[in-house]
Amino acid sequence: MPSKASSYKLRPFVEAPLSSSGEKPIELESIDLSLYEDGPGHLQSRKELAAKIEKSLSTYGFISVINHGFEAEKLEHLKSIGQALLEVPLEEQKKYLAGALKSDLEDRSKSIGAERGSGYKPKGYWSMQNGVEDSITHYNFNHLNHSSFFDTEVNNYPEVAKDHLKEIAEYFRFVHTDVLKKICNLTDLALEVPEGFIYENYYSIKEGDYDGSGAGYGRFMLYDAMPPEDEKKVNNTWLRGHSDSGGFTFLTSQPILSLQIRDYYTGRWNFVGHTPNGLIVNVGDAMEFITGGYYKSAVHRVVSPPDDQKNYRRFVVIYFSRPKESAILDPEPLNSPKLKRLGYNKPDEWEKIDFAAWNKIKSSLFGRKAVNDTNTEGPKLVLLHGRLHERWHNAESNFSLEEAKKRFEVITLEG
Ligand SMILES: [Fe+2]
């Protein structure tokens, strides 16, 4: 706790009450991690959990996790820290920016941008439809799993973050080394590779070796309501449909009805319901590619909530896990008998790339005007290394690059 007089006050984050709007959210498959136990005696129960994970992640690309083991009171405390961090006034935020003030002003040859950098992404960084800019503030932490995270000489942290590094690291490290590890081990069982293979080869941490370790961005993200005239121009969308670029994403579930998943088969948007004290977990592009397209990196978005939740804000704690930079993004290193049997092989058009190559370009596209200022609910699709940057229909039986080119505007971008 801070010993000096601090410039901020921690207070509980107030969640919205459950909506009585009658909206019917989809029921995500819920995985109870208290049933996960190590050792040969519990293999059968792990296999049962693996089967549940496999079914959901290879169709929706989303699951919810309950009984993950991180204390609810501690998580509430972390939310109050995140809320205070994101309520720092803009003038003060400017001393701790993750990138430039706008995505289109970012010199990507020098900066990794606010999507990946440490620090604040202020409101208005991303371009949306019809000239509208986003109304979201976020703060990213990097190198969470290494001791350098605590080095306040190297890292320029705002006061509220500096005072609570221990609590911040504790949560995100738990998600990486415990929850992520279990999801990876269950994926090993589903894909019939040795248990421990995916975590060890893609996500394990070697202290101080940033490129040779799995990693993740820990993020606090706060959505303020948009001005009504802006909201109209973007058709009530607060964050446009996209897929995540990394491994698995973990976000704190909350009652505000605003996260939607796009069903690959029907194209319909469905609200994600609330799982009290749960985490919502989704597949990112890297895991889709590593599994040869078996796991689905689902397109999702955030829209304005129903009327009875309009006076509440959406605030989420997110961990975007990602494999190590040198991880090859195709199914060959996994050598999974299951994927081979099901016919999920590396498509010929995929160039052999590593995660660093994918993440660099994919992350830079999210807020670019050239990609996002469209009259459709989706962005223009960008062809990267023989793959589409987002695959809006990839679970359809006839989905292919050729098919996508007929149905969407597919562009290529330099840099
Ligand atoms: Fe996302």
Boltz pocket constraint, residues with backbone or C-beta under 6 A from the ligand:
constraints:
  - pocket:
      binder: B
      contacts: [[A, 242], [A, 243], [A, 244], [A, 300]]
      max_distance: 6.0
